[in-house]
Amino acid sequence: MVKAVFKSTAGNKKKMDFAVHFPVGETIFTEGELGTEMFIIQQGAVEILKQFRGEDQELAELGQGDFFGEMSILEDLPRTATARAKTDCKVLRINGTTFDSMLRKNPEIAVRMMRKLSRRLRDTDNLLRKALGSEESQVPEIPKMDDRESAKGPEQLVDEASGIVFRLAAGSETQIGRRDPVTGINPDIDLTPADTQRSISRRHAKIFRRGEKFFLREEIGTMNGTFINGERVETGVPVEFHDGDELRFGLIRTKFHLKPE
């Protein structure tokens, strides 16, 4: 049973935010059907399924803050996959008008969507090259999480509130944010365990190692800011920081240490 919740705003202007509840196992939309709406998960989990040889194969499991179904709004094409409630869940149902307003007010949604489409294009390009027998210009696969853990350097960020330690990647770059099942991107440092208020963006910032120097850069579309010792970091501009400096991502305050304490 689907329950729609309507909310109104002041000034007699009614705003219809469809907050829709789906019980576990209920289908939200089916592969092949026409769609005019996208969805954003407020609570619970949704699985994205694709028919393969007569069976449903899970492509992704999405959680709070993730979106799906956007291709039907962008291209007016039939659904390319099935979405089903993996747990009892609550989603916002967004039509084209509301979607347009959201993109204007929240640039992170547009940036995440572009990254998702970019990832699809790279994957398609690799599949075509493999089909043609070409091994050139292959886009390297993103390492698995266990591989990332084995490729960490001695440098670390320590969350001041919880004491959780996050180690930097051993390479020249460390991506900081939250796991994003929508785009398939896993950051080198996932601050989710410390970010109980979800104040950081999926791709929030990046740390660069250049010789013995370290630089912090805020990513495009980041919400809630990035700071070094209380000073805001300008989006896209690398800023040098040092051992003992405070790095803040949204509401998460961390201390940078060159060596474990």
BATIKOL-73972 format. One record per residue (C-alpha): x, y, z. Coordinates in steps of 0.001 Angstrom, whole numbers, plus 500000, padded with zeros to 6 digits. Layout:
% residues N
XYZ ...
This chain:
% residues 261
500000500000500000 501507503309498903 500919506338501085 501442509836499689 502186512648502107 501434516216501044 503087519290502535 502179522940502068 504192526136502324 503254529592503610 501480532159501483 498854529662500243 501421528235497819 500988524484497960 504029522359497413 503392518709496617 506417516768497886 505450513156497294 506896511306500259 505996507746499333 506296504674501576 507092501236500110 507106498067502241 509952495576501871 509717493618498615 507383496036496835 508330497131493298 508769500878492822 509019500663489037 509666497916486500 512209497608483701 510675498590480362 507817500731481660 507505504408480863 508559506761483634 508186510487484227 509647510692487734 512855510081489643 513223509169493315 515413510157496278 515661507793499243 514834509360502609 514795506155504666 515585502495504063 517223500714501142 516320500113497490 517791497481495160 518229498080491433 517641494926489358 518227493975485720 516741491044483845 519415488640482598 518494485272481119 515110485408482737 516388486200486218 516704489441488176 520329490369488852 521092493023491480 523083495910490017 523221498087493120 521858498610496602 521038502241497355 520545503912500722 519542507202502299 520383510210500122 520828508190496922 518736508849493810 517499506635490987 515208506730487944 516653510000486666 517178508759483086 513435508734482415 513274512435483278 516347513330481234 515514511349478101 511816510332478266 512857506714477683 511490503496479229 513000502341482513 516277500471481967 516064498528485240 513674497562488033 513702499278491436 512437497346494461 512282498136498179 514946496035499903 513669497216503288 510678499277504325 511553502597502787 510428506151502244 511295507960499014 510640511372497522 508963511119494124 510235513958491906 508616515085488641 510277517148485913 509317520538487344 510572519745490837 513710518152489374 514536521353487481 514132523395490680 516322520971492649 519170521237490146 519106525010490439 519185524952494245 521479521967494900 524475521757492533 525755518536494168 522847516612492616 523863517753489133 527546516992489784 526780513470491076 524560512846488076 527286513940485662 529787511662487418 527355508780487160 526884509363483420 530634509797482938 531242506456484660 528688504791482371 530414506217479300 533813504933480454 532384501488481160 530701501409477741 533933502515476044 535848499697477750 533236497136476730 533424498285473113 537220498144473101 537186494651474577 534610493541472004 536879494874469246 539910493186470771 541668496420471684 543556496703474962 544615500308474407 543354503229476463 541614501023478966 540318502955481978 541765501262485076 539268499674487418 538711501266490819 540476499105493420 538344497032495760 538033498243499336 540260495476500726 542922496411498166 542664500043499284 543180499058502911 546390497234502037 547677500285500139 547656502860502926 550421505226503948 551535506183507476 549796509581507384 546399509783509044 543403511936509889 542053511482513425 538449512474514127 538557514767517163 535116513727518482 535297509933518198 539017509246517901 538459507216514714 541634507012512626 541488507364508827 544714506540506983 545686508291503768 546242506333500569 549836505355499810 549713506992496387 549813510635495403 546089511301495902 543520510527498601 539817511014497868 537710511951500918 533935511636501176 531270508955501453 530652505792499463 528381506534496507 526538503477495129 524817505713492560 528062506531490750 529955503420491887 532667505560493474 534301504570496768 536535507227498367 539926506310499802 538713507744503112 535035507167503877 534091509483506754 530642507907507197 531468506300510598 532239509745512052 529617511719510121 526415510838511976 524693513988510660 525645513320507025 527289516720506668 529916515685504110 529434515257500379 529955512012498467 533106513433496893 533988516131499369 537698516835498999 541014515440497834 544447515396499448 547494515542497186 550958514332498179 553720516164496303 557094515065497585 557060515891501298 554273518460500964 550523517928501314 547702519924499741 543931519910500290 541436520724497527 537660520961497836 535747519155495081 533156520780492811 529612520528494188 530712520060497806 528232521184500446 528989522471503993 532549523502503250 536144522379503782 538482524161506219 542143524231507302 542602525586510826 539222527310510549 539933528950507173 537609528029504308 539265526276501352 538210527696498006 536641525133495690 539128523703493195 542182525477494667 544833523269496387 545974524675499774 549044523406501603 548707522060505141 551120520618507701 551548518090510488 549176518900513369 546806521091511331 543054520783511779 541187519731508633 537413520093508784 535037518454506311 531470519664506888 531004519110510633 533843516585510955 536965518000512593 540139515963512139 543805516354513014 546431515531510417 549439513485511554 552440512513509436 553066509508511660 550785507432513911 550696508735517467 
